[in-house]
Amino acid sequence: MTLLKDYLKSQILKLEGTKVQEIQAKSNILVQNYFKISKADLHIKDIPLSAKDITHLDSMFAQLFQNKPVQYITGETYFYNDKFLTPPGVFIPRPETELLVDCAVEFLSQSKNSLKIIDFCTGSGCILLSIAKKFPNHEYIGLDKSELAIKTAEKNRKSLGLKNVQFFNQDIFEYNQSKADLLLCNPPYLAKHEIDSLEQSVRDYDPLSALTDFKNGTSFYKHLISNFNKLVKTNGIMLLEIPFSAVTDNIISINKNFNANKSLFYKDLEGKNRVIKIY
Ligand SMILES: C[S@@+](CC[C@H](N)C(=O)[O-])C[C@H]1O[C@@H](n2cnc3c(N)ncnc32)[C@H](O)[C@@H]1O
């Protein structure tokens, strides 16, 4: 009878020397996800594996050998305080994006009125839903060009039991409906030429249209900032995630050139500018 501990050890040994990074952590996530057990249980319990368990685990580890992100193998990602469905084809939420949620929370904490919050490029809906859970009395709209992203965001909304949140399958460049009090966006911000130098597990698995604008990385910022007054109400703000690259300087000059709104940067835990507030 094979025990889980021994199975795990042998898979980790086989993964050593491959290009897969953080082997132990990723292997643990796969096993915990399959057995729905805590990390502590994983090390304490001697779980015997049935033939069916082994078949299932083998298939998960075969995907890890291909350097597929664990979030696409399990189909879920933890973000802020919740778990979100993230099937392959939907952008995996990154921990650094939690800063955008914190900035939105700071803004909304100062308001007593019911506001309209719009999230462009919503993906799994992780940003919008995390905020809607904290402030259920506002009106929330999320847009994405990907139909799969919108279907996934809607499933995530249902599983969190949130009302007042609507998702639409729409290109943000064509959006000309109502204005927002708070407009959020974590857009595709890599330049096309940066794609080749990405880590293989990102380049091969995250949807390309979530990573790059297929130009120099500034298209979304240019559009949003130049249309600030059409998209945002008086006294409203925009919060945009920004990359740590030359794009940051471009965003500042785009803002100066178009409407000279005030702007403020927020830094991530590494001290890098990660969010820009335009107001
Ligand atoms: C970097 S991901 C962000 C997803 C999510 N907001 C997050 O932070 O995890 C960018 C998203 O933009 C969407 N997207 C790309 N081009 C778009 C467009 N023109 N209009 C609307 N959504 C777009 C992609 O489908 C992808 O879901």
The ligand as an ORCA input file, in Angstrom:
! r2SCAN-3c Opt
* xyz 0 1
  C      -3.779     41.577    -16.241
  S      -5.347     40.825    -16.468
  C      -6.169     41.401    -15.004
  C      -7.290     40.509    -14.527
  C      -7.795     40.848    -13.127
  N      -8.287     42.195    -13.059
  C      -6.698     40.624    -12.106
  O      -6.113     41.613    -11.630
  O      -6.408     39.470    -11.778
  C      -6.022     41.776    -17.787
  C      -7.424     41.391    -18.255
  O      -7.775     42.301    -19.308
  C      -8.599     41.637    -20.235
  N      -8.561     42.442    -21.479
  C      -7.573     42.535    -22.403
  N      -7.911     43.427    -23.353
  C      -9.129     43.927    -23.022
  C      -9.999     44.891    -23.607
  N      -9.666     45.554    -24.723
  N     -11.188     45.145    -23.007
  C     -11.544     44.477    -21.880
  N     -10.758     43.548    -21.276
  C      -9.566     43.294    -21.837
  C      -7.984     40.255    -20.325
  O      -8.938     39.332    -20.840
  C      -7.610     40.001    -18.846
  O      -8.649     39.351    -18.180
*
